[in-house]
Amino acid sequence: MSKIKIYADGADVNKMLEVYKKGIAQGFTTNPSLMKVAGVEDYNVFAQEVVKAIPDLSVSFEVFADDFDTMRKEAQKIAQYGPNVFVKIPITNTKGESSLPLVKELSDQGVNLNITAILTIEQVKETVEALNENSKSIVSVFAGRVADTGVDPIPLMEASAEVCHSKKNVELLWASTREVLNISQAEKAGADIVTVPNALLDKLPMLGKNLLELSLDTVKMFNTDIKALGYKIL
């Protein structure tokens, strides 16, 4: 099993609690898109329910506002949910304006932060520069989205790890995980955390599995489906 910290990525409270009770993950992350998919109707009720049920592991909740004044107020409220809460701040707003002045302000205040939607080494460097090493921080680099553009994310993640680890209390997170392979890649690249969506959590037992055994299991799966179909060739 990988030594990198696995954070479950989702907003289905029941699934989060299931994962928590099984001890599969070392933390949890959420975002507005995941909350939409999960049908979350009240942000505050959702967040408070999660923190009450999961009081001892890191949980990240993202701000909703697009203007920095409101974002600041939301961040300060979210931070009060519990000492294990990390406030997710996107690297920019929708206008492309940098969130880093707010990040620096909140970090200086001692707020646990998770800076998200980062895709370039320049953004990583600027983010780490803004963070106060007396506060706990996570730098979330969307390696999966980088790969979606046809670019190998490994060099970026290796460089990001070096930058993040140059300052105390800053952890690098490999975000937008697409396949189990990414967990091994994230660890080798030096990331501290990898987010894993629910669909991939179910595949974790495959990590490191013997390929000959997997080949046989695959043939057995085909055979089971053949019997279920009831078709005949001859």
VENPE-V190541 format. One record per residue. N is the residue number from 0. RES is the residue in one letter. OMEGA is omega in radians with two decimals (* if undefined). BURIAL is b if it has 24 or more other ideal C-beta (glycine too) atoms within 12 Angstrom, else e. D_CENTER is the distance of its C-alpha to the mean C-alpha in whole Angstrom. Layout:
n->(N,N)
res->(RES,RES)
omega->(OMEGA,OMEGA)
burial->(BURIAL,BURIAL)
d_center->(D_CENTER,D_CENTER)
//
This chain:
n->(0,1,2,3,4,5,6,7,8,9,10,11,12,13,14,15,16,17,18,19,20,21,22,23,24,25,26,27,28,29,30,31,32,33,34,35,36,37,38,39,40,41,42,43,44,45,46,47,48,49,50,51,52,53,54,55,56,57,58,59,60,61,62,63,64,65,66,67,68,69,70,71,72,73,74,75,76,77,78,79,80,81,82,83,84,85,86,87,88,89,90,91,92,93,94,95,96,97,98,99,100,101,102,103,104,105,106,107,108,109,110,111,112,113,114,115,116,117,118,119,120,121,122,123,124,125,126,127,128,129,130,131,132,133,134,135,136,137,138,139,140,141,142,143,144,145,146,147,148,149,150,151,152,153,154,155,156,157,158,159,160,161,162,163,164,165,166,167,168,169,170,171,172,173,174,175,176,177,178,179,180,181,182,183,184,185,186,187,188,189,190,191,192,193,194,195,196,197,198,199,200,201,202,203,204,205,206,207,208,209,210,211,212,213,214,215,216,217,218,219,220,221,222,223,224,225,226,227,228,229,230,231,232,233)
res->(M,S,K,I,K,I,Y,A,D,G,A,D,V,N,K,M,L,E,V,Y,K,K,G,I,A,Q,G,F,T,T,N,P,S,L,M,K,V,A,G,V,E,D,Y,N,V,F,A,Q,E,V,V,K,A,I,P,D,L,S,V,S,F,E,V,F,A,D,D,F,D,T,M,R,K,E,A,Q,K,I,A,Q,Y,G,P,N,V,F,V,K,I,P,I,T,N,T,K,G,E,S,S,L,P,L,V,K,E,L,S,D,Q,G,V,N,L,N,I,T,A,I,L,T,I,E,Q,V,K,E,T,V,E,A,L,N,E,N,S,K,S,I,V,S,V,F,A,G,R,V,A,D,T,G,V,D,P,I,P,L,M,E,A,S,A,E,V,C,H,S,K,K,N,V,E,L,L,W,A,S,T,R,E,V,L,N,I,S,Q,A,E,K,A,G,A,D,I,V,T,V,P,N,A,L,L,D,K,L,P,M,L,G,K,N,L,L,E,L,S,L,D,T,V,K,M,F,N,T,D,I,K,A,L,G,Y,K,I,L)
omega->(-3.12,3.11,3.12,3.14,3.13,3.07,3.11,-3.07,-3.11,-3.12,3.04,-3.04,-3.12,3.12,3.12,-3.14,3.10,3.13,-3.14,-3.10,3.12,3.14,-3.09,-3.03,3.09,3.13,-3.09,3.04,3.08,3.00,-3.08,-3.12,3.12,3.11,3.10,3.13,-3.09,3.12,3.11,-3.07,-3.12,-3.07,-3.05,3.11,3.13,-3.07,-3.12,3.10,-3.12,-3.10,3.11,-3.10,-3.10,-3.04,-2.97,3.08,3.12,3.08,-3.13,3.07,-3.05,3.03,-3.13,-3.00,3.10,3.05,-2.96,3.10,3.12,3.12,3.13,-3.12,3.11,-3.12,3.14,3.10,-3.13,-3.10,-3.11,-3.12,3.13,-3.12,3.14,-3.07,3.00,-3.14,3.13,3.10,3.09,-3.07,3.04,2.93,-3.06,3.11,-3.12,3.13,-3.06,3.09,-2.99,3.04,3.09,3.10,3.14,-3.14,-3.10,3.13,3.10,3.12,3.12,3.13,3.03,-3.06,3.01,-3.11,-2.92,3.12,3.11,-3.12,-3.14,3.13,3.10,3.10,3.11,-3.11,-3.13,3.13,-3.13,3.10,-3.08,-3.04,3.08,-3.06,3.05,3.06,3.10,-3.09,3.04,3.09,-3.05,3.12,-3.05,-3.09,-3.13,3.12,3.04,3.14,3.12,-3.14,-3.13,-3.13,3.09,-3.10,-3.05,3.12,3.11,-3.10,3.10,3.12,3.14,3.12,3.14,3.14,-3.10,-3.08,3.07,3.13,-3.11,3.06,3.07,3.13,3.10,3.13,3.03,-3.07,-3.12,3.13,-3.07,-3.07,-3.10,3.12,-3.10,3.13,3.10,3.13,-3.14,-3.14,-3.13,-3.13,3.10,3.10,3.13,-3.03,2.99,3.09,-3.09,3.10,-3.07,-3.11,3.13,3.10,-3.13,-3.13,-3.10,3.10,3.13,-3.07,3.13,-3.10,3.10,-3.04,3.09,3.08,3.13,3.09,3.13,3.12,-3.14,3.10,3.12,3.11,3.10,-3.10,3.11,3.14,3.09,3.13,-3.14,-3.13,3.14,-3.13,3.04,3.08,-3.13,*)
burial->(e,b,e,b,b,b,b,b,b,b,b,b,b,e,b,b,e,e,b,b,e,e,e,b,b,b,b,b,b,b,b,b,e,b,b,e,e,b,e,b,e,e,b,e,e,b,b,e,b,b,b,e,b,b,e,e,b,b,b,b,b,b,b,b,b,e,e,b,e,e,b,b,e,b,b,b,e,b,b,e,b,b,e,b,b,b,b,b,b,b,b,b,e,e,e,e,e,e,b,b,e,b,b,b,b,b,b,e,e,e,b,b,b,b,b,b,b,b,b,b,b,e,b,b,b,b,b,b,b,b,b,b,e,e,b,b,b,b,b,b,b,b,b,b,b,b,b,e,e,e,e,e,b,b,e,b,b,b,b,b,b,e,b,b,e,e,b,e,e,b,b,b,b,b,b,b,b,b,e,b,b,b,b,b,b,b,b,e,b,b,b,b,b,b,b,b,b,b,e,b,b,e,e,b,e,e,b,e,e,e,e,e,e,e,e,e,e,e,e,e,e,e,e,e,e,e,e,e,e,e,e,e,e,e)
d_center->(19,16,16,13,10,8,6,7,5,9,12,15,16,18,15,13,17,18,15,15,19,19,17,14,11,11,9,7,5,8,9,13,13,11,14,16,16,16,19,18,22,22,19,20,21,18,16,19,20,16,17,20,19,16,18,17,14,11,10,8,11,11,15,17,20,21,24,23,25,24,20,22,23,20,18,21,21,18,18,21,19,19,19,15,14,12,13,10,13,13,15,18,19,21,24,22,23,21,19,20,23,21,18,21,23,21,20,23,24,21,18,15,13,9,11,9,10,12,14,17,18,20,17,16,19,20,17,18,21,21,19,21,21,22,19,16,13,10,10,7,9,9,11,11,13,15,16,17,19,21,20,19,16,17,19,17,14,17,19,16,16,19,19,16,18,21,21,20,17,15,12,10,7,7,5,7,8,12,14,14,16,12,12,15,15,12,14,17,16,15,12,11,8,6,3,7,8,11,14,12,13,16,17,16,19,20,19,22,24,28,28,32,31,28,31,33,31,30,34,34,32,34,37,36,35,38,40,38,39,43,44,46,47,51)
//
